[in-house]
């Protein structure tokens, strides 16, 4: 049995995925009592009623509601453990809508059905609550889909479906799961107190919680890890590599001791993500090893390990991985406009780049590039297919672009893992790079201008829909 299998068995709270339906697989894994971020999305149903006129004066709203309830029950049976529909009350006035909202705080998303014409006052009350909501307007249900479309155009936290096919609701289930995932995720941020990132905006926007363990906490957990379990995992790691270039066996064992220490701190904190100021911490002697291998293992398993205590990149990974099932790769991009390419480089990479639970791509064991110390990995990234490049710029903005995966780059310059991508127009992308950040009098920092998170696959539509549902703006950099 591999070391990874032993780890996954022991850590009941770890998210895994073996489902062919990758966008939803993270939501059904794990024990939700231990891993609340892995539970089903709770969708609160509400019916906007009133006096029937249009579509017909003798409309039986209770019969119409029963028909909708039957269709939603079918969806819930089709996706067990991924969505839970609750509520289902009929409201007829703004006051009733406001009271219903007060009592529905446990819901991740609101699913509203307009049953008659002139439900605008109730829809307005819903929109003003700023809760993520979808209005499903069936043909002949009423004319207030027009107001819903207008609210969407004004940036309300609202999506509109106007269809007779309830199958059009199904692509949203993964996005509802992402909203639940962020709401119940816990991120650990490890950095010097003076450099601690401000996370309050993300908590307000998504409900995500944060904690701040210290380097001393990690060191104490590291010291408590027995050497032999770490050595066994290190040996399996070495055997699985295509080659080991610089690191010594002792350095690799130390990396796995840190991995097991991080795992223990996350278990104790009941967290599913950690971001560490790793370069600074290792350079100051506050980290006993680089966490590159630990982060790779976490990302392979559908959890999150993010370097440089980069909060924006961490939250980008939580958002996109939770609905796509694809790990993120935090990168330092390198442009080559002569080839219409961008190379994404970093020393931390998952091996299951096309999906949690999917194929593990080959890797070489290397030192960290910045100082040629410790242990890092060069993952031989695959070619083929679309790429999504994204990063939050604070909780209210997302930078977004795309490209085509051309595969691994062999070059001793730059970070260890390098993914070559072809982009539609490298000159245009370069000219518009990070433009939304460059609006104030102060110059943004290098990391904020530079870092992007790369995901295999085209996840543009999901990001844009989540932006509308949760209230962040998407800026296309090209």
Secondary structure per residue as TSV (DSSP state, phi and psi in degrees):
chain	resnum	aa	ss	phi	psi
A	1	X	-	360.0	135.1
A	2	X	-	-73.0	160.7
A	3	X	H	-62.8	-34.9
A	4	X	H	-64.4	-40.5
A	5	X	H	-64.2	-40.9
A	6	X	H	-59.6	-43.8
A	7	X	H	-61.6	-45.6
A	8	X	H	-67.6	-32.8
A	9	X	H	-67.9	-40.6
A	10	X	H	-72.4	-33.2
A	11	X	-	-99.0	90.1
A	12	X	T	-62.8	-25.6
A	13	X	T	-84.8	-2.5
A	14	X	-	-72.6	137.5
A	15	X	-	-80.9	133.2
A	16	X	-	-132.7	171.9
A	17	X	-	-152.5	124.7
A	18	X	-	-127.7	6.9
A	19	X	-	-81.6	146.7
A	20	X	S	-70.3	-20.5
A	21	X	-	-91.8	74.9
A	22	X	H	-57.1	-38.6
A	23	X	H	-59.4	-21.6
A	24	X	H	-114.3	-5.7
A	25	X	H	-65.9	-32.3
A	26	X	H	-64.4	-26.0
A	27	X	H	-78.2	-23.5
A	28	X	H	-98.8	-4.0
A	29	X	S	-88.1	154.0
A	30	X	S	81.4	172.1
A	31	X	-	-97.2	116.0
A	32	X	T	-66.2	-21.1
A	33	X	T	-68.5	-31.7
A	34	X	T	-91.4	-36.3
A	35	X	-	-120.3	79.6
A	36	X	G	-60.5	-26.3
A	37	X	G	-67.4	-15.5
A	38	X	G	-98.3	3.7
A	39	X	S	-76.0	171.7
A	40	X	-	-69.4	149.8
A	41	X	E	-67.8	135.0
A	42	X	E	-98.6	114.4
A	43	X	E	-111.7	118.5
A	44	X	E	-91.1	121.1
A	45	X	E	-88.9	142.9
A	46	X	E	-147.2	140.6
A	47	X	E	-112.0	124.8
A	48	X	E	-93.0	103.6
A	49	X	-	-111.7	-160.3
A	50	X	-	150.8	-157.5
A	51	X	S	-81.3	120.5
A	52	X	-	-63.0	135.8
A	53	X	-	-140.2	-83.3
A	54	X	S	-93.7	127.6
A	55	X	S	-84.1	-21.5
A	56	X	-	-161.7	145.5
A	57	X	T	-69.7	-21.1
A	58	X	T	-107.2	26.5
A	59	X	-	-60.8	135.7
A	60	X	-	-94.0	95.5
A	61	X	H	-66.5	-32.9
A	62	X	H	-66.8	-37.7
A	63	X	H	-67.2	-40.5
A	64	X	H	-63.5	-42.0
A	65	X	H	-63.4	-42.0
A	66	X	H	-61.1	-36.2
A	67	X	H	-65.6	-41.2
A	68	X	H	-65.1	-43.9
A	69	X	H	-57.5	-39.2
A	70	X	H	-64.6	-40.1
A	71	X	H	-68.0	-39.3
A	72	X	H	-68.6	-34.9
A	73	X	H	-62.6	-36.9
A	74	X	H	-62.5	-43.0
A	75	X	H	-63.7	-42.4
A	76	X	H	-63.4	-38.2
A	77	X	H	-68.8	-33.7
A	78	X	H	-70.1	-29.8
A	79	X	T	-123.4	67.3
A	80	X	T	-62.9	135.7
A	81	X	T	78.3	0.5
A	82	X	T	-106.8	-27.5
A	83	X	E	-146.1	144.1
A	84	X	E	-131.0	112.8
A	85	X	E	-85.9	129.0
A	86	X	E	-131.6	178.0
A	87	X	E	76.6	-139.3
A	88	X	E	109.4	17.7
A	89	X	E	-76.6	157.3
A	90	X	E	-100.6	126.8
A	91	X	E	-117.4	146.8
A	92	X	-	-126.3	-7.3
A	93	X	S	-140.7	160.1
A	94	X	H	-58.3	-36.6
A	95	X	H	-63.8	-41.9
A	96	X	H	-65.4	-37.4
A	97	X	H	-63.3	-44.5
A	98	X	H	-63.5	-42.2
A	99	X	H	-65.2	-39.3
A	100	X	H	-63.8	-41.0
A	101	X	H	-62.0	-38.4
A	102	X	H	-60.7	-32.9
A	103	X	T	-93.7	1.9
A	104	X	-	-115.1	28.6
A	105	X	T	-66.8	-17.1
A	106	X	T	-80.1	-6.6
A	107	X	-	-81.6	142.7
A	108	X	S	-81.6	-35.8
A	109	X	E	-142.6	149.4
A	110	X	E	-107.0	132.2
A	111	X	E	-114.5	110.3
A	112	X	E	-108.4	140.6
A	113	X	E	-119.9	123.4
A	114	X	E	-83.0	125.9
A	115	X	-	-103.4	-22.8
A	116	X	S	-142.9	172.8
A	117	X	S	-80.3	153.3
A	118	X	-	70.4	59.2
A	119	X	-	-111.0	11.0
A	120	X	H	-52.5	-44.2
A	121	X	H	-58.7	-38.5
A	122	X	H	-72.1	-39.3
A	123	X	H	-62.3	-40.3
A	124	X	H	-61.9	-42.0
A	125	X	H	-62.4	-41.3
A	126	X	H	-62.3	-47.1
A	127	X	H	-62.4	-40.6
A	128	X	H	-66.8	-17.9
A	129	X	T	-72.4	-18.5
A	130	X	T	61.6	24.2
A	131	X	-	-84.1	142.2
A	132	X	-	-58.1	129.2
A	133	X	E	-147.4	150.1
A	134	X	E	-124.6	131.6
A	135	X	E	-102.9	121.9
A	136	X	E	-104.0	110.8
A	137	X	E	-110.1	110.5
A	138	X	-	-79.4	155.3
A	139	X	T	-56.2	138.2
A	140	X	T	68.4	15.0
A	141	X	S	-78.9	-28.5
A	142	X	-	155.2	171.9
A	143	X	S	-93.5	-0.2
A	144	X	T	-79.9	2.9
A	145	X	H	-60.0	-26.8
A	146	X	H	-64.1	-42.6
A	147	X	H	-68.6	-36.5
A	148	X	H	-61.5	-43.5
A	149	X	H	-61.5	-39.5
A	150	X	H	-65.4	-41.0
A	151	X	H	-62.7	-41.1
A	152	X	H	-59.7	-43.7
A	153	X	H	-63.3	-27.4
A	154	X	T	-87.7	3.2
A	155	X	T	89.5	19.6
A	156	X	-	-67.5	156.5
A	157	X	S	-79.0	68.5
A	158	X	E	-147.2	138.4
A	159	X	E	-117.8	150.6
A	160	X	E	-122.6	127.1
A	161	X	E	-116.0	124.8
A	162	X	E	-123.3	96.1
A	163	X	-	-161.9	157.5
A	164	X	S	-93.1	-6.3
A	165	X	-	-103.4	112.0
A	166	X	T	-69.9	-12.2
A	167	X	H	-62.0	-21.7
A	168	X	H	-71.7	-12.5
A	169	X	H	-81.1	-25.9
A	170	X	H	-61.3	-40.5
A	171	X	H	-61.0	-19.3
A	172	X	H	-79.0	-16.6
A	173	X	H	-61.4	-40.6
A	174	X	H	-62.8	-36.0
A	175	X	H	-71.4	-38.5
A	176	X	H	-60.2	-40.1
A	177	X	H	-62.7	-37.1
A	178	X	H	-64.0	-40.4
A	179	X	H	-62.2	-43.8
A	180	X	H	-62.2	-43.3
A	181	X	H	-59.4	-48.8
A	182	X	H	-66.0	-36.0
A	183	X	H	-63.6	-33.6
A	184	X	H	-110.9	5.7
A	185	X	-	-76.3	155.5
A	186	X	E	-131.4	126.6
A	187	X	E	-112.4	129.3
A	188	X	E	-96.0	130.1
A	189	X	E	-118.3	119.5
A	190	X	E	-116.8	115.0
A	191	X	S	-162.0	168.1
A	192	X	-	-59.8	143.7
A	193	X	G	-53.4	-36.5
A	194	X	G	-69.7	-20.1
A	195	X	G	-107.7	14.8
A	196	X	-	-66.6	125.3
A	197	X	-	-70.2	145.2
A	198	X	-	-81.7	119.4
A	199	X	-	-110.3	1.8
A	200	X	H	-60.4	-37.0
A	201	X	H	-63.4	-36.9
A	202	X	H	-68.9	-35.5
A	203	X	H	-65.2	-43.4
A	204	X	H	-64.9	-38.9
A	205	X	H	-75.8	-39.4
A	206	X	H	-124.9	-13.5
A	207	X	-	87.5	-1.5
A	208	X	-	-61.2	139.1
A	209	X	E	-104.2	157.7
A	210	X	E	-136.5	149.7
A	211	X	E	-139.6	162.4
A	212	X	-	-131.3	70.7
A	213	X	-	-63.7	159.7
A	214	X	-	-102.7	169.2
A	215	X	H	-61.3	-33.9
A	216	X	H	-64.8	-34.7
A	217	X	H	-62.9	-44.4
A	218	X	H	-64.9	-40.9
A	219	X	H	-65.7	-39.6
A	220	X	H	-64.0	-41.8
A	221	X	H	-65.7	-38.9
A	222	X	H	-61.5	-46.7
A	223	X	H	-63.1	-26.2
A	224	X	H	-84.2	-9.0
A	225	X	S	-80.4	122.4
A	226	X	-	-62.7	148.0
A	227	X	H	-70.1	-38.0
A	228	X	H	-63.1	-46.8
A	229	X	H	-59.1	-38.6
A	230	X	H	-66.1	-38.2
A	231	X	H	-65.8	-40.2
A	232	X	H	-62.8	-43.2
A	233	X	H	-67.0	-37.4
A	234	X	H	-64.0	-40.6
A	235	X	H	-63.5	-42.9
A	236	X	H	-64.5	-38.3
A	237	X	H	-62.4	-43.7
A	238	X	H	-65.1	-44.1
A	239	X	H	-63.6	-30.3
A	240	X	H	-82.6	-8.4
A	241	X	S	-82.8	151.4
A	242	X	S	-73.7	-26.5
A	243	X	E	-168.3	155.3
A	244	X	E	-114.5	121.4
A	245	X	-	-97.6	-69.3
A	246	X	S	-104.3	-43.7
A	247	X	-	-64.8	147.6
A	248	X	-	-83.6	159.4
A	249	X	H	-54.7	-38.1
A	250	X	H	-64.1	-40.7
A	251	X	H	-64.3	-37.2
A	252	X	H	-67.9	-40.9
A	253	X	H	-60.9	-43.1
A	254	X	H	-61.3	-37.1
A	255	X	H	-63.3	-38.2
A	256	X	H	-76.1	-28.7
A	257	X	H	-63.2	-41.1
A	258	X	H	-66.3	-39.6
A	259	X	H	-56.3	-50.1
A	260	X	H	-65.8	-31.9
A	261	X	H	-67.5	-44.7
A	262	X	H	-61.9	-42.7
A	263	X	H	-56.5	-43.2
A	264	X	H	-67.8	-41.5
A	265	X	H	-63.1	-41.7
A	266	X	H	-65.7	-40.7
A	267	X	H	-61.9	-44.5
A	268	X	H	-64.0	-38.1
A	269	X	H	-84.7	-6.6
A	270	X	T	52.7	50.6
A	271	X	-	-113.1	154.1
A	272	X	S	-116.9	5.9
A	273	X	E	-148.1	148.0
A	274	X	E	-146.1	137.9
A	275	X	E	-129.6	130.1
A	276	X	E	-125.2	137.6
A	277	X	-	-72.1	84.8
A	278	X	H	-81.8	-44.1
A	279	X	H	-60.1	-48.8
A	280	X	H	-67.0	-43.4
A	281	X	H	-62.9	-42.1
A	282	X	H	-69.7	-41.8
A	283	X	H	-63.6	-33.3
A	284	X	T	-84.7	-2.4
A	285	X	T	79.3	14.3
A	286	X	-	-89.3	-14.6
A	287	X	S	-111.4	132.2
A	288	X	S	-75.3	-13.3
A	289	X	S	-161.8	163.4
A	290	X	-	-73.1	144.5
A	291	X	-	-90.8	16.8
A	292	X	H	-58.2	-45.3
A	293	X	H	-66.9	-41.1
A	294	X	H	-59.8	-44.6
A	295	X	H	-64.8	-39.0
A	296	X	H	-60.6	-45.1
A	297	X	H	-65.1	-41.9
A	298	X	H	-62.0	-47.3
A	299	X	H	-65.3	-34.4
A	300	X	H	-61.6	-30.1
A	301	X	T	-95.2	7.7
A	302	X	T	85.8	10.2
A	303	X	-	-105.2	-164.9
A	304	X	E	-140.0	122.1
A	305	X	E	-125.5	121.6
A	306	X	E	-129.0	132.8
A	307	X	E	-82.4	166.1
A	308	X	T	59.6	20.1
A	309	X	T	48.9	42.4
A	310	X	-	-85.3	96.5
A	311	X	H	-63.4	-44.0
A	312	X	H	-62.4	-41.4
A	313	X	H	-68.2	-38.1
A	314	X	H	-61.1	-45.0
A	315	X	H	-69.2	-30.3
A	316	X	H	-63.4	-43.6
A	317	X	H	-63.1	-44.2
A	318	X	H	-58.3	-43.2
A	319	X	H	-65.7	-53.2
A	320	X	H	-77.7	-43.2
A	321	X	H	-62.3	-35.1
A	322	X	H	-65.7	-28.9
A	323	X	H	-103.6	-19.2
A	324	X	H	-100.3	-25.2
A	325	X	-	76.5	11.4
A	326	X	-	-111.0	127.5
A	327	X	-	-66.0	153.1
A	328	X	-	-95.3	153.7
A	329	X	E	-123.3	107.5
A	330	X	E	-73.6	128.3
A	331	X	E	-129.6	156.2
A	332	X	E	-103.9	102.8
A	333	X	E	-71.3	146.7
A	334	X	E	-127.8	124.1
A	335	X	E	-90.5	144.2
A	336	X	E	-137.6	88.5
A	337	X	G	-66.2	-23.8
A	338	X	G	-64.9	-24.7
A	339	X	G	-110.6	2.7
A	340	X	T	56.7	46.0
A	341	X	E	-130.8	153.9
A	342	X	E	-128.4	128.3
A	343	X	E	-100.6	126.9
A	344	X	E	-101.8	119.3
A	345	X	E	-126.1	138.6
A	346	X	E	-166.9	165.8
A	347	X	S	-96.9	3.7
A	348	X	-	-122.1	124.2
A	349	X	-	-150.8	138.4
A	350	X	-	-63.9	159.2
A	351	X	S	-96.5	-22.6
A	352	X	-	-93.1	64.0
A	353	X	T	-68.1	-24.4
A	354	X	T	-92.4	-3.8
A	355	X	-	159.2	139.7
A	356	X	T	-59.5	129.9
A	357	X	T	85.8	-2.4
A	358	X	S	-93.4	-158.1
A	359	X	-	-66.3	138.1
A	360	X	-	-96.0	120.9
A	361	X	-	-84.7	154.8
A	362	X	-	-61.3	154.4
A	363	X	E	-144.8	151.4
A	364	X	E	-109.6	148.6
A	365	X	E	-94.8	120.1
A	366	X	E	-129.7	170.2
A	367	X	E	-79.0	167.5
A	368	X	E	-73.3	137.9
A	369	X	T	-68.3	-35.4
A	370	X	T	-58.6	-34.1
A	371	X	T	-137.7	4.9
A	372	X	T	54.7	40.9
A	373	X	E	-127.1	167.9
A	374	X	E	64.8	-155.7
A	375	X	E	-129.8	129.9
A	376	X	E	-134.0	-173.7
A	377	X	E	-137.4	140.2
A	378	X	E	-105.2	105.6
A	379	X	E	-89.4	130.5
A	380	X	-	-83.4	91.2
A	381	X	-	-67.0	140.0
A	382	X	-	-80.3	157.9
A	383	X	E	-98.8	158.3
A	384	X	E	106.3	129.5
A	385	X	E	96.9	170.9
A	386	X	E	-75.0	156.5
A	387	X	E	-127.3	144.2
A	388	X	E	-113.3	131.4
A	389	X	E	-120.7	120.4
A	390	X	E	-145.9	160.2
A	391	X	E	-168.1	131.6
A	392	X	E	-62.3	141.8
A	393	X	S	-117.7	70.1
A	394	X	S	83.4	168.3
A	395	X	T	-67.7	-17.4
A	396	X	T	-100.4	-1.3
A	397	X	E	-140.7	143.1
A	398	X	E	-129.3	126.2
A	399	X	E	-88.6	137.9
A	400	X	E	-144.8	136.7
A	401	X	E	-153.7	-175.9
A	402	X	E	-152.3	178.7
A	403	X	E	-176.4	-167.6
A	404	X	E	-123.3	133.2
A	405	X	E	-75.2	123.1
A	406	X	E	-106.2	-5.9
A	407	X	E	105.0	-165.4
A	408	X	E	-71.2	150.4
A	409	X	-	-118.5	128.0
A	410	X	-	-101.0	107.3
A	411	X	-	-161.3	132.1
A	412	X	S	-78.9	-5.3
A	413	X	S	-93.3	145.6
A	414	X	S	85.8	176.1
A	415	X	-	-65.1	169.3
A	416	X	S	-68.5	-50.1
A	417	X	E	-92.1	128.4
A	418	X	E	-133.3	127.8
A	419	X	E	-115.6	116.1
A	420	X	E	-83.8	133.0
A	421	X	E	-129.9	144.4
A	422	X	E	-96.7	133.0
A	423	X	-	-113.8	158.7
A	424	X	S	-60.4	-40.2
A	425	X	-	-155.0	94.7
A	426	X	H	-63.8	-36.2
A	427	X	H	-64.5	-43.7
A	428	X	H	-66.2	-42.3
A	429	X	H	-61.6	-43.2
A	430	X	H	-62.0	-41.2
A	431	X	H	-67.7	-30.4
A	432	X	T	-103.8	8.6
A	433	X	T	-60.9	122.8
A	434	X	T	58.2	23.5
A	435	X	G	-56.9	-38.8
A	436	X	G	-62.6	-20.4
A	437	X	G	-82.8	-18.6
A	438	X	T	-101.0	55.1
A	439	X	T	-117.7	-17.1
A	440	X	S	-98.2	-178.5
A	441	X	S	-71.7	-27.9
A	442	X	S	-88.0	147.6
A	443	X	-	-80.3	128.4
A	444	X	-	-61.2	156.8
A	445	X	-	-72.4	159.0
A	446	X	H	-58.3	-46.6
A	447	X	H	-62.6	-41.4
A	448	X	H	-65.8	-37.3
A	449	X	H	-71.9	-33.2
A	450	X	H	-90.4	-56.0
A	451	X	E	-58.4	137.1
A	452	X	E	-136.6	159.1
A	453	X	E	-112.7	125.6
A	454	X	E	-103.4	135.3
A	455	X	E	-130.4	132.6
A	456	X	E	-67.2	137.3
A	457	X	S	101.7	162.3
A	458	X	-	-98.6	107.9
A	459	X	-	-114.3	20.8
A	460	X	H	-59.2	-48.8
A	461	X	H	-60.8	-44.0
A	462	X	H	-62.5	-41.5
A	463	X	H	-64.0	-44.2
A	464	X	H	-64.0	-42.2
A	465	X	H	-65.9	-40.6
A	466	X	H	-65.7	-33.2
A	467	X	H	-60.5	-43.4
A	468	X	H	-68.5	-38.4
A	469	X	H	-70.4	-37.7
A	470	X	H	-108.9	-6.4
A	471	X	T	97.2	16.1
A	472	X	-	-100.8	149.8
A	473	X	E	-89.2	141.3
A	474	X	E	-104.7	126.2
A	475	X	E	-113.3	116.3
A	476	X	E	-81.9	120.4
A	477	X	-	-78.5	-12.1
A	478	X	-	-153.7	360.0
